[in-house]
Amino acid sequence: MARNPWFETVAEAQRRAKKYLPSSVYGALVAGSERGRTIGDNTGAFAELGFAPRVVGHHAERNLTTTVLGVESAFPVLISPTGVQAVHPDGEVAVARAAANRGVIMGLSSFASRSVEEVAEANPNTFYQMYWMGSRDSMVQRMERARAAGAKALIATLDWSFSNGRDWGSPPIPERVDLRTAVKFAPDVLPHPRWLLAFAKSRRLPDLTTPNLRAPGGESPTFFGAYGEWMQTAPPTWDDVEWMRKEWGGPFLLKGVSRVDDAKRAVDAGVTGISVSNHGGNNLDTTPATIRLLPSIAEAVGADIEVLLDGGVRRGGDVAKALALGARAVLIGRAYLWGLAANGQAGVENVLDILRGGLDSAVLGLGHASVDELNPDDLAIPDGFTRTIGVPRA
Ligand SMILES: Cc1cc2nc3c(=O)[nH]c(=O)nc-3n(C[C@H](O)[C@H](O)[C@H](O)COP(=O)(O)O)c2cc1C
């Protein structure tokens, strides 16, 4: 009997993703760096926080809606940009459709496998993500293209330092997919017929190119070609961030903040919002979990700009905890990638439903009528839980 494609938790979606995906693709999504401390702490820290539920006085109706950078969202969860190469033939378009169906904002990576035009058509509430890479002219051209496609905000991700190497080993990723790589990867791919069949049915090969980084009239660079361009670009200064923000001219989210002083500097640079983020534990390993860093950052700048968080969110209860500690909304990465791998667009919708349902239960059990009422008193916070970095030592 065919297994019910619906899954009840993100953990189950991950188990299915592991089964369905070739190990190299699965490994690229697990990612993480070095010892894997940060990736583990991102999820583990959420489990350390307890809830403080109320027993009477619950509200029959709860309002989960919010706005992020001026854009409405049915509940405070956004799709975080990821270079979703080779997970599913519909890739980011399937994710964007799922997000649109559930009323949430789509974050699209410039390293994505599908174009910003296709994605913004599938979900008009798309935010476009860029790294600091290439010449200023090429950055302007990429911003103009995203704006013309209808992107409603720019996400600038700046927390990347090209660290590589993992104690559990990195997956091999081909430069491009052709007959030679097909033969080379056959032992990894053939035991995963479901994944192979999905690509066969769609008549698309996982081509590992980056269509959003194509120069006008040129070819789409390969993933590694684009990565090389990025590595060779001199890192940005705060003046560069301000330049990028002005050049974009609309809502601007700086993603990757861990320190209080950086958050304050981002306010000075005129950003609309920040995401407290460590790139899902893929940047400098041993950076503390984002949920530990959130309270001090929200306290420092939460009145000036929108403070979001990403890293480790796997349950609706995690969303509630982040909101209780000062986030306006959270972004999810691996959670929807597992859903996409497990069951395509429906799998991403399934993940969003799990998060929405879990958040609603938390708001109910904590005795609130709206997500806006979540606050630190809703939580049992262990002593020494939080971390504050980037403030002068007393
Ligand atoms: C496979 C993978 C690819 C990613 N690619 C990008 C990217 O292209 N741009 C970006 O801003 N962040 C990228 N990220 C980081 C995510 O946007 C997000 O910060 C992170 O996944 C959040 O942690 P979580 O996976 O625990 O939810 C990537 C993360 C993963 C796991």
Ligand as a Chemical Component Dictionary entry (heavy atoms), coordinates in Angstrom:
data_LIG
# 
_chem_comp.id                   LIG 
_chem_comp.type                 NON-POLYMER 
_chem_comp.pdbx_formal_charge   0 
_chem_comp.three_letter_code    LIG 
# 
loop_
_chem_comp_atom.comp_id 
_chem_comp_atom.atom_id 
_chem_comp_atom.alt_atom_id 
_chem_comp_atom.type_symbol 
_chem_comp_atom.charge 
_chem_comp_atom.model_Cartn_x 
_chem_comp_atom.model_Cartn_y 
_chem_comp_atom.model_Cartn_z 
_chem_comp_atom.pdbx_ordinal 
LIG C1  C1  C 0 21.181 24.309 1.783  1  
LIG C2  C2  C 0 21.125 25.730 2.248  2  
LIG C3  C3  C 0 21.345 26.747 1.324  3  
LIG C4  C4  C 0 21.291 28.089 1.741  4  
LIG N1  N1  N 0 21.442 29.069 0.805  5  
LIG C5  C5  C 0 21.294 30.367 1.171  6  
LIG C6  C6  C 0 21.311 31.400 0.210  7  
LIG O1  O1  O 0 21.519 31.159 -0.974 8  
LIG N2  N2  N 0 21.120 32.665 0.646  9  
LIG C7  C7  C 0 20.914 32.973 1.971  10 
LIG O2  O2  O 0 20.725 34.140 2.317  11 
LIG N3  N3  N 0 20.879 32.008 2.898  12 
LIG C8  C8  C 0 21.027 30.722 2.533  13 
LIG N4  N4  N 0 20.931 29.737 3.482  14 
LIG C9  C9  C 0 20.616 30.112 4.876  15 
LIG C10 C10 C 0 19.093 30.161 5.079  16 
LIG O3  O3  O 0 18.508 31.256 4.400  17 
LIG C11 C11 C 0 18.743 30.313 6.554  18 
LIG O4  O4  O 0 19.492 31.369 7.101  19 
LIG C12 C12 C 0 18.994 29.033 7.348  20 
LIG O5  O5  O 0 18.711 27.878 6.590  21 
LIG C13 C13 C 0 18.129 29.063 8.598  22 
LIG O6  O6  O 0 18.369 27.947 9.390  23 
LIG P1  P1  P 0 17.418 26.636 9.372  24 
LIG O7  O7  O 0 17.797 25.884 8.140  25 
LIG O8  O8  O 0 17.793 25.955 10.619 26 
LIG O9  O9  O 0 15.990 27.124 9.318  27 
LIG C14 C14 C 0 21.016 28.407 3.096  28 
LIG C15 C15 C 0 20.800 27.374 4.015  29 
LIG C16 C16 C 0 20.843 26.058 3.606  30 
LIG C17 C17 C 0 20.586 24.970 4.610  31 
# 
loop_
_chem_comp_bond.comp_id 
_chem_comp_bond.atom_id_1 
_chem_comp_bond.atom_id_2 
_chem_comp_bond.value_order 
_chem_comp_bond.pdbx_ordinal 
LIG C1  C2  SING 1  
LIG C2  C3  SING 2  
LIG C2  C16 DOUB 3  
LIG C3  C4  DOUB 4  
LIG C4  N1  SING 5  
LIG C4  C14 SING 6  
LIG N1  C5  DOUB 7  
LIG C5  C6  SING 8  
LIG C5  C8  SING 9  
LIG C6  O1  DOUB 10 
LIG C6  N2  SING 11 
LIG N2  C7  SING 12 
LIG C7  O2  DOUB 13 
LIG C7  N3  SING 14 
LIG N3  C8  DOUB 15 
LIG C8  N4  SING 16 
LIG N4  C9  SING 17 
LIG N4  C14 SING 18 
LIG C9  C10 SING 19 
LIG C10 O3  SING 20 
LIG C10 C11 SING 21 
LIG C11 O4  SING 22 
LIG C11 C12 SING 23 
LIG C12 O5  SING 24 
LIG C12 C13 SING 25 
LIG C13 O6  SING 26 
LIG O6  P1  SING 27 
LIG P1  O7  DOUB 28 
LIG P1  O8  SING 29 
LIG P1  O9  SING 30 
LIG C14 C15 DOUB 31 
LIG C15 C16 SING 32 
LIG C16 C17 SING 33 
# 
